[in-house]
């Protein structure tokens, strides 16, 4: 037998993921059949299989590899309502039961770990005005505006991330067990006609800012044209450096990593023009020969406090 033992990190990534699937927490899909809810008889639910995280304490290299698997390979279920954006952690017990616990998504997870997540399953719950006044003391257009704000918060957090693999959005419009009589009363009071779907589906419009999604699906109480347009917008390839330099630096700083200040070859001329503008604001006397030349052939010497000729770009 060879005296050299191969470590776990020397294995191919496919084999390491297979090993991690038996040890670390993973997600799986179950079909839940509820006899009291016929509309949800074929509803799929993402459930976590609780594993062991002791492997993360082995070494820093193994920790980074395991964290990338936990956040990058599993599906995270998010629920958006009027007053909260929650991560639904539903885990499977040995008895077959599947209890769940809700966590605030943006507060429970750090920005660095959110950047590692690749798969999302998002449910946007838009209740009717009758239920909205009971649960949130709000209804009508105010209820839709509050849900749109929660969707905007999620879109802002994910718009700076790159590499989202799957993004499934399900829009639930009103309460599914609402009877026709109460529904007609609510619509009559709010002045809503048959175009309720076209009005309320705009609450998920902020998701258009998510670019570069490999697989995007929009289902639920939305029109086919709106769903197709939103899917095409989210699967649009992301351009290189779509953000301003200050915004990119802010994102890198929040992620905890350093960044390089990439400057073009004309940076010196750009700085020279900036100094000219600053000198004009400070009412400094600028000689006539400076005014006759472009910004690429002059520079202000701050140490000697005078203008001098220079050759920039050589």
Buried (B, 14 or more C-beta within 10 A) or exposed (E): EEEEEEEBEEEEEEEBBEEBBEBBBBBEEEEEEEEEEEEEEEEEBBBBBBBEBEBBEEEEEBBEBBBBBBBBBBBBBBBBBBEEBBBBBBBBEEEEEBEEEEEEBBEEBEBEEBBBBBBBBBBBBBBBBBBBBEBBEBBBEBBBEBBBBBBBBBBEBBBBBEEBBBBBBBBBBBBEEBEEEEBEEBBEEBEBEEEBBEEBBEBBBBBBBBBBBEEBBBEBBBEEEBBEEBBEBBBEEBEEEEEEEEEBEBBBEEBEEEEEEEEEEEEBBEBBBEBBEEBEEEEEEBEEEBEEEEBBBBBBEEEEEEBEEBEBEE
